[in-house]
Structure formats: structure tokens, C-alpha cells
Amino acid sequence: MEVIDTTCPWVSKVWNAVDAHQKKGLTSIIHGKYAHEETLATTSFCEDYICVKNMEEAQMVVDYMVKGDDNTQEDKEGFLKYFEKAMSKGFDPDTMLIKVGLANQTTMYKKETKAIGQLFQKAIMKIHGPSLVDQHYMEFDTICDATQERQDAVLELVENAGEYGLDFILVVGGWDSSNTVCTFLI
């Protein structure tokens, strides 16, 4: 029997990124939908992880990180309750958010992933200082090029709708697909 690996190279890149996080003792922060097939596969490569769906959830994680020792037991319980389905078993935000690496579901909106990365990088600088960022934070660009091209095409249509004489744009796709939903972020 011949086995052929047909895994998308971009997905493999994400898996390699989270593997690098684990080898360096970092907790993987995954920008993606925690129940999405790709994210589930990615988390299978992680010992410690937390998934953030959007900028709002990323901000919640950053706020917890920055507050640090000032977090109360109530803060911790609320955090754990909110992310209970989106983190590894036994996740402890007090110890597992000290050194983090960012990865993503390959179909997430690139601008949002980049903004989330900047948010985490700034938080790490605030907590540990600019000289220690590389010891506490890691990220790779793992957004699929094909997805980015579709997102950029829709953005161009939206920005130039008047010039093109468009009254509306019909997006065909799954209601829960990141390829479809990302167009609404524009």
C-alpha cells in the first residue's frame, strides 16, 4: 500500500509552528474556532493551548496576562469558565501564559491575525520588557495564500463598489466557514 500525504502545506506549516512552540516550552495561542476540524487537528499537536476566536477573546487573554499576580481567584474562575472548551486539559493561565506562541487556523482573516499578534507582542513587552520578547513570544505567518487572495478580492470589490456599479455582493459558502465569514469583517 502506498500512503500519500495530501495535507495542505499551509496546515502543515501551522502544525510545525505549534510543534516549535511546544519544543521551546511555549503555550500555543491559536487564532481559530476551537471546534473547527483544522483547529482540532492543530491542538492535537499541543500539550498546552488556548484558542481565541477573535480580537475580543484575544484581548481577554491579554488582560489576564497583564494583570498577572493581581488576578483574583474569581478572575481565574471566570477566565477558565469562559474558555473551558477552547483550552487544553488542566490549563492554568497563571503559569501557561508566561511564554506563548501564536498560530492560527489557516482560513482566519489575515488582518485580524496580525492585529492579534501585535496585541500579544505588546503585552509581552509590557510584562517582560522589550529585550525579553523573543524569550516569551513567537509567531509565524500561517495564513493560506489562496484564502488571502479571496479576502483581498472581496475587499477590493467592497472598496470599489461604486466604481464597479455594484449594488450588492453575493457570497456563496457555508455560513460557518471562515472563508465566507471573513468577508463580513471587511
C-alpha positions as CSV (number, residue, x, y, z in Angstrom):
1,M,0.0,0.0,0.0
2,E,1.3,3.4,-0.9
3,V,0.4,6.3,1.5
4,I,0.2,9.8,0.1
5,D,0.1,12.7,2.4
6,T,-2.4,15.2,1.0
7,T,-2.3,17.6,3.9
8,C,-2.4,21.2,2.8
9,P,1.1,22.7,3.1
10,W,-0.3,25.7,5.0
11,V,-1.9,23.5,7.5
12,S,1.4,21.5,7.9
13,K,3.1,24.9,8.5
14,V,0.7,25.6,11.4
15,W,1.4,22.2,12.8
16,N,5.1,22.8,12.6
17,A,4.7,26.2,14.3
18,V,2.8,24.7,17.3
19,D,5.4,21.9,17.4
20,A,8.1,24.6,17.7
21,H,6.1,26.2,20.5
22,Q,6.0,23.0,22.4
23,K,9.7,22.3,22.0
24,K,10.5,25.8,23.3
25,G,8.2,25.4,26.3
26,L,5.6,27.9,25.0
27,T,1.9,27.7,25.3
28,S,0.2,27.8,21.8
29,I,-2.4,30.5,21.4
30,I,-4.4,29.5,18.3
31,H,-6.4,32.1,16.5
32,G,-9.3,30.0,15.3
33,K,-12.6,28.3,16.1
34,Y,-12.0,25.7,18.8
35,A,-14.4,23.2,17.3
36,H,-13.3,23.6,13.7
37,E,-11.7,20.4,12.2
38,E,-8.4,22.2,11.3
39,T,-8.1,23.7,14.8
40,L,-8.9,20.4,16.4
41,A,-6.1,18.8,14.4
42,T,-3.7,21.6,15.3
43,T,-4.5,21.3,19.0
44,S,-3.6,17.6,18.8
45,F,0.0,18.6,18.3
46,C,-0.1,20.7,21.5
47,E,0.3,19.9,25.1
48,D,-0.8,23.4,26.3
49,Y,-3.0,25.6,24.2
50,I,-5.8,28.1,24.2
51,C,-7.9,29.1,21.2
52,V,-9.1,32.6,20.6
53,K,-11.8,33.2,18.0
54,N,-11.4,36.9,17.5
55,M,-9.8,40.1,18.8
56,E,-12.3,40.4,21.7
57,E,-11.2,37.0,23.1
58,A,-7.5,37.8,22.4
59,Q,-8.0,40.9,24.5
60,M,-9.5,38.9,27.3
61,V,-6.3,36.7,27.4
62,V,-4.0,39.7,27.2
63,D,-5.9,41.4,30.0
64,Y,-5.4,38.3,32.2
65,M,-1.7,38.1,31.3
66,V,-1.1,41.8,32.0
67,K,-2.9,41.7,35.3
68,G,-0.7,38.9,36.4
69,D,-0.5,38.4,40.1
70,D,-3.3,40.9,40.7
71,N,-5.8,38.4,39.2
72,T,-8.2,37.2,41.9
73,Q,-9.5,33.6,42.2
74,E,-12.7,34.9,40.9
75,D,-10.9,36.3,37.8
76,K,-9.3,33.0,37.2
77,E,-12.5,31.0,37.6
78,G,-14.3,33.3,35.2
79,F,-11.4,33.0,32.7
80,L,-11.4,29.2,32.9
81,K,-15.2,29.1,32.6
82,Y,-15.3,31.3,29.5
83,F,-12.5,29.3,27.7
84,E,-13.4,25.9,29.1
85,K,-14.0,24.3,25.6
86,A,-11.2,26.2,24.0
87,M,-8.1,25.2,26.0
88,S,-6.1,22.1,26.9
89,K,-7.0,19.9,29.8
90,G,-5.5,21.2,33.1
91,F,-4.9,24.7,31.6
92,D,-3.6,27.1,34.2
93,P,-3.5,30.7,33.0
94,D,-1.2,31.7,35.8
95,T,1.6,29.5,34.6
96,M,0.8,28.8,31.0
97,L,0.5,32.4,29.7
98,I,4.1,33.4,30.7
99,K,5.6,32.2,27.4
100,V,3.3,32.0,24.4
101,G,3.4,31.3,20.7
102,L,0.8,32.4,18.2
103,A,-0.6,30.2,15.4
104,N,-3.8,30.2,13.5
105,Q,-6.5,28.3,11.6
106,T,-5.2,29.0,8.1
107,T,-8.5,30.5,6.9
108,M,-8.9,33.2,9.5
109,Y,-8.9,36.8,8.4
110,K,-5.2,37.8,8.0
111,K,-5.6,41.4,9.2
112,E,-7.2,40.2,12.4
113,T,-4.5,37.5,13.0
114,K,-1.8,40.2,12.5
115,A,-3.6,42.5,14.9
116,I,-3.9,39.7,17.5
117,G,-0.2,39.0,17.1
118,Q,0.6,42.7,17.7
119,L,-1.6,42.7,20.8
120,F,0.2,39.7,22.3
121,Q,3.6,41.1,21.4
122,K,2.8,44.4,23.1
123,A,1.5,42.6,26.1
124,I,4.7,40.6,26.4
125,M,6.8,43.8,26.1
126,K,4.7,45.4,28.8
127,I,5.1,42.4,31.1
128,H,8.7,41.3,30.5
129,G,10.3,44.3,28.7
130,P,11.3,44.6,25.0
131,S,14.6,42.9,25.4
132,L,12.9,39.6,26.5
133,V,10.2,39.4,23.9
134,D,12.0,36.7,21.9
135,Q,12.2,34.6,25.1
136,H,8.5,34.9,25.8
137,Y,6.8,35.2,22.4
138,M,6.9,33.5,19.0
139,E,4.7,33.8,15.9
140,F,4.7,32.6,12.3
141,D,2.6,33.8,9.3
142,T,0.5,30.8,8.5
143,I,-2.5,32.3,6.7
144,C,-3.2,30.4,3.5
145,D,-2.3,32.4,0.4
146,A,-5.4,31.3,-1.5
147,T,-7.6,32.4,1.3
148,Q,-5.8,35.8,1.5
149,E,-6.3,36.3,-2.3
150,R,-10.1,35.7,-1.9
151,Q,-10.2,38.0,1.1
152,D,-8.3,40.7,-0.8
153,A,-10.6,40.3,-3.9
154,V,-13.7,40.8,-1.8
155,L,-12.1,43.8,-0.1
156,E,-11.3,45.4,-3.5
157,L,-14.9,44.8,-4.6
158,V,-16.2,46.4,-1.4
159,E,-13.9,49.4,-1.6
160,N,-14.6,50.0,-5.3
161,A,-18.3,49.0,-5.4
162,G,-19.3,52.4,-6.8
163,E,-16.7,52.3,-9.5
164,Y,-17.8,48.8,-10.5
165,G,-21.5,49.7,-10.3
166,L,-22.2,47.1,-7.6
167,D,-25.4,47.2,-5.6
168,F,-24.6,44.1,-3.5
169,I,-22.2,41.2,-3.4
170,L,-23.4,37.7,-3.0
171,V,-21.0,35.4,-1.1
172,V,-21.6,31.7,-1.7
173,G,-20.3,29.4,1.0
174,G,-21.0,27.8,4.4
175,W,-22.5,30.1,7.0
176,D,-19.8,29.0,9.5
177,S,-16.9,28.9,7.1
178,S,-14.0,31.3,7.8
179,N,-13.7,31.7,4.0
180,T,-17.2,33.1,4.0
181,V,-17.4,34.8,7.4
182,C,-14.2,36.8,6.8
183,T,-15.9,38.8,4.1
184,F,-18.2,40.3,6.7
185,L,-15.2,41.6,8.7
186,I,-14.2,43.9,5.8
